[in-house]
Amino acid sequence: MKKSVPLRRVPGFRHFWMSRAASGLGSAVTAVALPVLTFQQTHSPLMVSLVAACGTLPYVVFGLIAGAVADRTDRRRLMIVSDWLNAACLASVPLASALGMLTGGHLLVVAFASAGLGLFFDAGVYGVVPDIVGKERLAAANSSLQGTETVVRIAGNALAGGLILVLRPAGTLALDALSFAVSALLVRAVSRGTYDTHGTHSTHGTAAAHGTTAPPPPRPAFTESVREGLRFLRRHPTLRVMTVVGTLQSFSGGAIVGQLVVFADRGLGIHGSDGRIGLLYMAWSAGGIGGSLLLPRLRRRFAAFPLLLGVLPAGALLGLAVVRAPDWRLAALALAAWGSAYLVVLVNTMTYSQEVTPDALQGRVNTTRRMLSSGLGVPLGALVASALTVRFGVRAGMSGAVVAVALAAAVVWSVQLRRWVRK
């Protein structure tokens, strides 16, 4: 029965989807406004870079902690509290600006704290989404959420310029604060359904139905709780390989985004404020939308690991086509196709992880996986690509992304070949 109901008609998922759209739109505006405000306030390119780094640093600092907290508390409540605190955090910027007290240090703290609170929210999401839609519909649910995130990111980036002119950069952050407040209210409206006070499936139909109350299992110490998640990830052979693949894929994403402006300038002859640069970014994002629509269909035909056997080599070839493109139009087409393959791999990996991870470990396992990909893969990819560009040229820098995807393809094929030999 549950499978026959469209996701948009599942009340819990509908409210959750709207919460992600609301906060995603606000965050997309802030992604443009916060660097602009930082530069206006400090006139320091270094401070702008530090603000950007604060967006991923919490994954390294708090990744293991956030997962353990999510698995030991009511996940829904954790998400609501994280949203309200994020709203207050961002609202402090326009308030401080209005009072003439805004500083560069304040902006750094806000950037770090907002990203950290978002991490704790995400740690709750990994367990909440399977509870809402069931593990059999995770591919469709995750694709819908990722596709929506991409659409609102494009819309938010497009709106940001006009909003900055009307409201000033500090004023636009007030809109993001409002979006988090709206998200908190929508998450609160998500039906608790099978939640219990620990964010896991309720057992009211078992011991309670027979007039007995089963005592809760003993809770391990916090450090042991963290180790449990690490052990599960390390000992699950397929998930371990797919985590490596996801990290290499994120490495390629960091390299692409980090060098796309330089590639446009030095490789495609698109200089300065030429609007075609925006079209290249839009092509990459639009590819992500295509990938979100494609993944559910692919997962109906292929299991998670075999799907990578075809998508990763295709992604490497598409990346090579981008690097070798002599014209910006060909580069944009190849970027869109590459973006589709990129998102298919990332969402497929996330979905598989949620499918095979026990409910009690969802936060720990998935935040660890995210820590490796977003916290390490993305910034490392950006740094390596920039170093290659400085030393060998921008096409070499962009090729770093292609090599990462090719390595991921080699990893999954070597594992698959070993499995075939053993049979």
C-alpha positions in Angstrom: 0.0 0.0 0.0 2.8 2.4 0.9 4.5 1.9 -2.4 1.4 2.9 -4.4 1.1 6.3 -2.7 3.1 9.1 -4.5 5.7 10.7 -2.3 4.0 14.1 -2.6 0.9 12.6 -0.9 2.8 11.3 2.1 2.1 14.1 4.6 5.4 13.6 6.5 7.5 13.7 3.4 5.6 16.6 1.9 6.3 18.8 5.0 9.9 17.7 5.1 10.3 18.4 1.4 8.9 21.9 1.9 11.3 22.5 4.9 14.3 21.6 2.7 13.1 23.8 -0.1 12.6 26.8 2.3 16.0 26.6 4.1 17.8 25.6 0.8 16.5 28.8 -0.9 17.7 31.0 2.0 21.1 29.2 2.2 21.6 29.7 -1.6 21.1 33.5 -1.2 23.5 33.5 1.8 26.1 31.6 -0.2 26.4 34.7 -2.4 25.6 37.4 0.2 28.0 36.3 3.0 31.2 36.4 0.9 30.1 39.8 -0.5 29.4 41.1 3.0 32.7 39.7 4.3 34.7 41.5 1.6 32.8 44.8 2.2 33.4 44.6 5.9 37.1 43.5 5.8 38.4 44.2 2.3 40.4 41.0 2.8 40.5 38.2 0.2 41.9 36.0 3.0 38.9 36.5 5.2 36.6 35.7 2.2 38.5 32.4 1.8 38.3 31.6 5.5 34.5 32.2 5.4 34.3 29.7 2.5 36.4 27.2 4.4 34.1 27.4 7.4 31.4 25.9 5.3 33.1 22.5 5.2 35.4 22.6 8.3 32.6 21.5 10.7 32.3 18.1 8.9 35.9 17.4 10.0 35.6 18.8 13.5 32.1 17.5 14.4 31.4 14.8 12.0 31.7 11.9 14.4 30.2 13.8 17.3 27.1 14.8 15.3 26.3 11.3 14.2 26.6 10.0 17.8 24.3 12.8 19.1 21.7 12.1 16.5 21.6 8.4 17.3 21.3 9.0 21.0 18.5 11.6 20.9 15.1 12.3 19.3 16.3 13.1 15.7 13.2 15.2 14.9 13.8 17.3 18.0 17.5 17.7 17.1 16.6 18.9 13.7 14.0 21.5 15.0 16.5 22.8 17.6 19.3 23.0 15.0 17.0 25.1 12.7 15.9 27.5 15.4 19.6 28.0 16.5 20.6 28.6 12.9 17.9 31.2 12.5 19.2 33.0 15.6 22.8 32.7 14.4 22.1 34.3 11.1 19.7 36.9 12.5 22.6 38.2 14.6 24.3 39.5 11.5 21.7 42.1 10.4 21.2 43.0 14.0 24.9 43.6 14.6 25.1 45.5 11.3 22.1 47.8 12.3 23.9 48.5 15.7 27.2 49.2 14.0 28.9 46.3 15.8 29.5 43.9 12.9 33.1 42.6 12.5 34.9 40.2 10.4 35.4 37.9 13.4 31.6 37.9 13.9 31.1 36.7 10.3 33.6 33.9 10.7 31.9 32.7 13.8 28.5 32.8 12.0 29.8 30.9 9.0 31.3 28.2 11.1 28.3 27.9 13.6 25.7 27.9 10.8 27.6 25.1 8.9 28.0 23.2 12.2 24.3 23.4 13.0 23.5 22.3 9.5 25.7 19.3 10.1 23.7 18.3 13.2 20.5 18.8 11.2 21.8 16.5 8.5 22.8 13.9 11.1 19.1 13.6 12.0 18.0 13.5 8.4 19.8 10.3 7.7 17.5 8.4 10.1 14.3 10.5 9.7 13.9 10.1 5.9 13.9 6.2 6.0 11.3 6.5 8.8 9.1 8.7 6.7 9.1 6.9 3.4 10.5 3.4 4.2 13.8 2.1 2.9 12.3 0.7 -0.3 11.6 4.3 -1.5 14.8 6.0 -0.4 16.2 6.4 -3.9 13.1 8.3 -5.0 13.0 10.4 -1.8 16.7 11.3 -1.9 16.5 12.1 -5.6 13.5 14.4 -5.0 15.3 16.1 -2.1 18.6 16.5 -4.1 16.8 17.7 -7.2 14.9 20.3 -5.2 18.0 21.4 -3.5 19.7 22.0 -6.9 16.7 23.9 -8.3 16.4 26.2 -5.2 20.2 26.7 -5.3 20.0 28.0 -8.9 17.0 30.2 -8.0 18.6 31.5 -4.8 21.9 32.3 -6.6 19.9 34.1 -9.3 17.9 36.1 -6.7 20.9 37.0 -4.6 22.2 39.8 -6.8 18.9 41.7 -6.7 18.3 41.1 -3.0 21.7 42.4 -2.2 20.9 45.6 -4.0 17.6 46.1 -2.3 18.3 44.8 1.2 22.1 45.1 1.3 24.2 42.0 2.0 23.4 42.0 5.8 19.7 42.3 5.2 19.6 39.3 2.9 20.8 37.1 5.8 17.7 38.1 7.7 15.8 36.2 4.9 17.9 33.1 5.5 17.2 33.4 9.2 13.5 33.5 8.4 13.8 30.4 6.1 15.3 28.4 8.9 12.4 29.4 11.2 10.0 28.3 8.5 11.9 25.0 8.2 11.7 24.4 11.9 7.9 24.8 11.9 7.6 22.5 8.9 9.8 19.8 10.5 7.7 20.1 13.6 4.6 19.4 11.5 6.1 16.1 10.2 4.0 13.3 11.7 5.9 11.5 14.4 4.5 8.3 13.0 6.9 5.5 14.2 9.3 7.8 16.1 9.9 7.1 19.8 11.8 9.4 22.1 15.2 8.1 20.8 14.4 8.6 17.1 14.0 4.9 16.4 11.0 2.8 15.4 8.4 2.5 18.1 7.8 -0.9 19.7 4.2 -0.2 21.0 2.9 -3.1 19.0 5.1 -5.7 20.7 5.7 -5.7 24.4 3.3 -2.9 25.1 0.5 -4.7 23.3 0.9 -7.6 25.8 0.7 -5.3 28.8 4.5 -5.3 29.5 7.1 -2.6 29.1 10.4 -3.8 27.6 13.3 -2.0 29.2 15.4 0.1 26.8 18.7 -1.5 25.9 21.7 -0.2 27.8 23.2 2.8 26.1 27.0 2.6 25.4 29.3 5.3 26.5 29.7 8.2 24.1 33.1 7.2 22.8 32.0 3.6 22.4 28.9 4.9 20.5 31.2 6.7 18.1 33.3 3.5 17.7 30.2 1.5 16.8 29.5 3.6 13.8 33.1 3.4 12.7 33.2 -0.4 13.1 30.1 -0.8 11.0 31.4 1.3 8.2 34.8 -0.5 8.3 33.4 -4.0 8.4 30.8 -3.6 5.7 32.8 -4.4 2.5 30.5 -2.9 -0.1 29.7 0.2 2.0 33.4 0.7 2.7 34.2 0.6 -1.0 31.3 2.9 -1.9 32.5 5.4 0.8 35.9 5.5 -1.0 34.1 6.0 -4.3 32.0 8.8 -2.8 35.1 10.6 -1.4 36.8 10.4 -4.8 33.7 11.7 -6.4 33.5 14.6 -4.0 37.2 15.3 -4.7 36.3 15.7 -8.3 33.5 18.0 -7.4 35.8 20.2 -5.4 38.2 20.4 -8.3 35.5 21.3 -10.8 33.8 24.0 -8.8 37.2 25.4 -7.5 38.6 25.8 -11.0 35.6 26.5 -13.2 36.1 30.2 -13.3 39.8 29.8 -14.1 39.0 27.2 -16.8 36.4 29.6 -18.4 39.0 32.4 -18.5 42.1 30.5 -19.6 40.7 27.5 -21.3 37.5 28.9 -23.0 38.3 32.6 -23.4 35.4 33.7 -21.2 36.8 36.7 -19.3 35.8 39.0 -16.5 32.1 39.5 -15.9 31.0 37.7 -19.1 27.6 36.2 -18.5 28.6 32.9 -20.1 30.5 32.0 -16.9 27.1 31.8 -15.2 25.8 29.5 -17.9 28.6 27.1 -17.2 27.7 27.0 -13.5 24.0 26.6 -14.5 24.9 23.7 -16.9 26.6 21.8 -14.0 23.7 22.4 -11.7 21.1 21.5 -14.4 23.0 18.3 -14.9 22.4 17.6 -11.2 18.7 18.0 -11.7 18.8 15.5 -14.6 20.7 13.1 -12.4 18.1 13.3 -9.7 15.4 12.4 -12.2 17.4 9.6 -13.6 18.5 7.8 -10.5 15.1 6.3 -9.4 14.7 4.8 -12.9 18.3 3.4 -12.8 17.8 1.9 -9.3 14.7 0.1 -10.5 16.8 -1.7 -13.1 20.2 -2.0 -11.3 21.4 -2.7 -7.8 23.5 0.1 -6.1 26.9 -1.4 -6.7 26.5 -2.7 -10.3 25.1 0.8 -11.2 28.5 2.3 -10.4 30.2 0.0 -13.0 28.6 1.9 -15.8 28.1 5.4 -14.4 31.6 6.0 -13.2 33.4 5.2 -16.5 30.8 7.3 -18.3 31.5 10.2 -15.8 35.3 9.9 -16.5 34.7 10.1 -20.2 32.4 13.1 -19.9 34.9 14.8 -17.7 37.6 14.3 -20.3 35.2 15.8 -22.9 34.9 18.9 -20.7 38.7 19.3 -20.3 39.3 18.9 -24.0 36.3 21.0 -25.2 37.5 23.8 -27.6 34.3 25.8 -27.3 32.3 26.9 -24.3 29.0 25.5 -25.8 30.5 22.0 -26.0 31.9 22.4 -22.6 28.5 23.4 -21.2 26.8 20.4 -22.8 29.5 18.0 -21.4 29.3 19.7 -18.0 25.6 19.1 -17.9 26.0 15.4 -18.7 28.9 15.1 -16.3 26.8 16.8 -13.6 24.1 14.2 -14.1 26.6 11.3 -13.6 28.1 13.0 -10.6 24.8 13.4 -8.8 23.7 9.8 -9.6 26.9 8.5 -8.0 26.6 10.6 -4.8 22.9 10.0 -4.2 23.2 6.3 -5.1 25.9 6.0 -2.5 23.9 7.9 0.2 20.8 5.8 -0.5 22.7 2.5 -0.3 24.2 3.6 3.0 20.8 4.4 4.4 19.4 1.1 3.1 22.0 -1.2 4.7 22.6 0.7 7.9 20.6 -0.3 11.0 18.3 2.4 12.2 20.2 2.9 15.5 23.4 3.7 13.6 22.1 5.9 10.8 23.5 9.2 12.2 26.9 7.8 13.0 27.6 5.9 9.8 26.3 8.5 7.4 27.9 11.5 9.1 31.2 9.6 9.0 30.7 9.0 5.4 29.8 12.6 4.8 32.8 13.7 6.8 35.1 11.9 4.4 33.4 13.2 1.3 32.4 16.7 2.1 34.8 17.4 4.9 37.9 16.0 3.2 37.2 15.2 -0.4 35.8 18.6 -1.5 38.5 20.9 0.0 41.3 18.5 -0.9 40.0 18.4 -4.5 40.0 22.2 -4.7 43.5 22.5 -3.2 45.0 19.8 -5.5 43.4 21.2 -8.6 44.6 24.7 -7.8 48.1 23.4 -7.3 48.1 21.6 -10.6 46.7 24.7 -12.3 49.5 26.9 -10.9 52.2 24.3 -11.9 50.9 22.9 -15.2 48.0 25.0 -16.4 44.2 25.0 -15.9 43.5 21.9 -18.1 45.8 19.9 -15.9 43.9 21.2 -12.8 40.6 20.2 -14.3 42.1 16.9 -15.3 42.6 16.2 -11.6 38.8 15.8 -11.3 38.8 13.3 -14.2 41.6 11.3 -12.7 39.7 11.0 -9.4 36.6 9.7 -11.2 38.7 7.3 -13.2 40.3 6.0 -10.0 36.8 5.5 -8.5 35.8 3.5 -11.6 39.0 1.4 -11.3 38.2 0.7 -7.6 34.6 -0.6 -8.3 35.7 -2.6 -11.3 38.6 -4.3 -9.4 36.2 -5.2 -6.6 33.7 -6.6 -9.1 36.3 -8.6 -11.0 37.5 -10.2 -7.7 33.9 -11.1 -7.0 33.5 -12.7 -10.4 36.7 -14.7 -9.9 35.6 -16.0 -6.5 32.4 -17.3 -8.1 
